């Protein structure tokens, strides 16, 4: 049985998070969770192990860095990165690239 790759998407734009979640969940073995605030993201992260965290629209660079510091303290193996959008192919390639380095 294939291991599920859990991916957390954090952002303040609900429509963008919906699309990210749909695109990730369309891949067998990948599971997306979304969070709209830093507190929601930390709560989700404490409840489940995530391989990747994408920070999306609505989070400043400073907020992203703070979140990254907090999450990597909880699990140093996690990859926290900015997702700028650009379609399903880009998101898939971002994920595959990150997984290839793990």
CORNOR-V6123 format. One record per residue. PHI is phi in degrees with one decimal (999 if undefined). Layout:
PHI ; PHI
This chain:
999 ; -77.0 ; -73.6 ; -78.9 ; -96.5 ; -90.7 ; -127.6 ; -103.6 ; -112.2 ; -118.7 ; -175.2 ; -101.8 ; -100.7 ; -59.2 ; -65.4 ; -66.4 ; -60.9 ; -59.4 ; -65.3 ; -58.5 ; -60.2 ; -62.3 ; -64.8 ; -66.7 ; -68.6 ; -70.9 ; -95.4 ; -63.2 ; 90.9 ; -112.4 ; -134.1 ; -102.1 ; -127.1 ; -119.8 ; -144.6 ; -100.9 ; -134.8 ; -60.4 ; -63.0 ; -63.2 ; -63.2 ; -65.4 ; -61.4 ; -63.7 ; -66.6 ; -72.7 ; -87.6 ; -151.1 ; -82.7 ; -117.3 ; -86.1 ; -133.8 ; -124.4 ; -98.9 ; -100.7 ; -116.7 ; -54.0 ; 101.2 ; -104.3 ; -72.8 ; -60.6 ; -66.9 ; -64.9 ; -61.1 ; -64.1 ; -61.9 ; -62.4 ; -58.8 ; -60.6 ; -65.0 ; -70.4 ; -72.2 ; -67.6 ; -73.6 ; -151.7 ; -62.7 ; -81.0 ; -71.0 ; -104.0 ; -110.9 ; -146.0 ; -81.2 ; -112.4 ; -94.0 ; 93.9 ; 114.7 ; 105.5 ; -65.5 ; -64.4 ; -65.3 ; -60.8 ; -59.8 ; -66.5 ; -60.0 ; -64.9 ; -61.1 ; -63.9 ; -65.1 ; -63.0 ; -66.0 ; -91.8 ; -90.0
